[in-house]
Every structure is written in structure tokens, then in C-alpha cells.
């Protein structure tokens, strides 16, 4: 069975996307600081967090488009 992605998990739940994005941005900043100081061994996590932020933005835009379409 395929692993559930962040995007599909957030679509099924009614959580606040901006809170989740804030948490990911904070984690990304911490990873970048670790990477710049040479302490980060798992550099792939930076890419994963950036991807998750992009997915959240996509979800947020989809919701905005639905609201916009419903008004018309």
C-alpha cells in the first residue's frame, strides 16, 4: 500500500493550513542553520520540507479557487 502523502492527509482533514505551513517554515529555517554550520547529516530533509511547503501552498490555492468559484 502506498504511503499517504501530506497533501492527501490535509485534504481529508480540516486543519489550518497556515499553522502547518508555519511549522514547516520554522523547521526549514532550523535545518538551513544546521546545514550552514556543518551539523546536518540528512540534507535530503531540506528538499522534503520545501516540497511539503509547496504542497501546502497548492492546497491553499485550491481552496481559494473553490471559494472564488462558489461565489460566481
RODO-266501 format. One line per 3 residues: for each residue x, z, y of C-alpha. Coordinates in Angstrom, 3 decimals. Example, Ala and Ser with C-alpha at 12.3 -4.5 7.8 and 13.67 -1.06 7.14 Angstrom:
% RODO-266501
12.300:7.800:-4.500; 13.670:7.140:-1.060;
END
This chain:
% RODO-266501
0.000:0.000:0.000; 1.273:-0.909:3.468; 2.333:1.776:5.896;
-0.175:2.445:8.654; 1.205:1.361:11.994; 0.965:3.297:15.216;
-1.326:0.684:16.692; -3.846:0.758:13.843; -3.781:4.557:13.805;
-4.524:4.759:17.529; -7.294:2.177:17.265; -9.058:4.287:14.659;
-8.724:7.476:16.722; -9.988:8.128:20.198; -6.826:9.702:21.553;
-5.489:9.446:25.057; -3.042:6.554:25.058; -1.307:7.613:28.269;
-0.389:11.013:26.783; 1.103:9.348:23.730; 2.996:6.879:25.901;
4.389:9.741:27.978; 5.675:11.491:24.873; 7.342:8.305:23.640;
8.937:7.618:27.023; 10.373:11.126:27.085; 11.736:10.708:23.562;
13.231:7.324:24.534; 14.980:8.892:27.514; 16.448:11.617:25.299;
17.653:9.038:22.773; 19.297:6.987:25.523; 21.126:10.055:26.814;
22.344:10.857:23.300; 23.403:7.263:22.787; 25.355:7.135:26.038;
27.214:10.312:25.136; 28.021:9.004:21.651; 25.938:11.589:19.801;
23.219:9.274:18.477; 23.852:8.102:14.917; 20.448:6.487:14.301;
20.493:3.854:17.014; 17.566:1.999:15.427; 15.229:4.674:16.742;
15.628:3.337:20.290; 14.208:-0.009:19.208; 11.399:1.645:17.249;
10.338:3.752:20.231; 10.416:0.738:22.560; 8.252:-1.158:20.084;
5.779:1.718:19.904; 5.529:1.844:23.700; 4.822:-1.891:23.771;
2.098:-1.433:21.153; 0.502:1.304:23.233; 0.529:-0.930:26.287;
-1.102:-3.681:24.227; -3.820:-1.311:23.093; -4.357:-0.109:26.644;
-4.711:-3.690:27.891; -7.162:-4.491:25.088; -9.324:-1.550:26.095;
-9.198:-2.595:29.748; -10.226:-6.156:28.806; -13.166:-4.839:26.750;
-14.348:-2.729:29.676; -13.949:-5.688:32.009; -15.913:-7.970:29.643;
-18.676:-5.392:29.230; -19.218:-5.237:32.988; -19.757:-9.011:33.243;
END
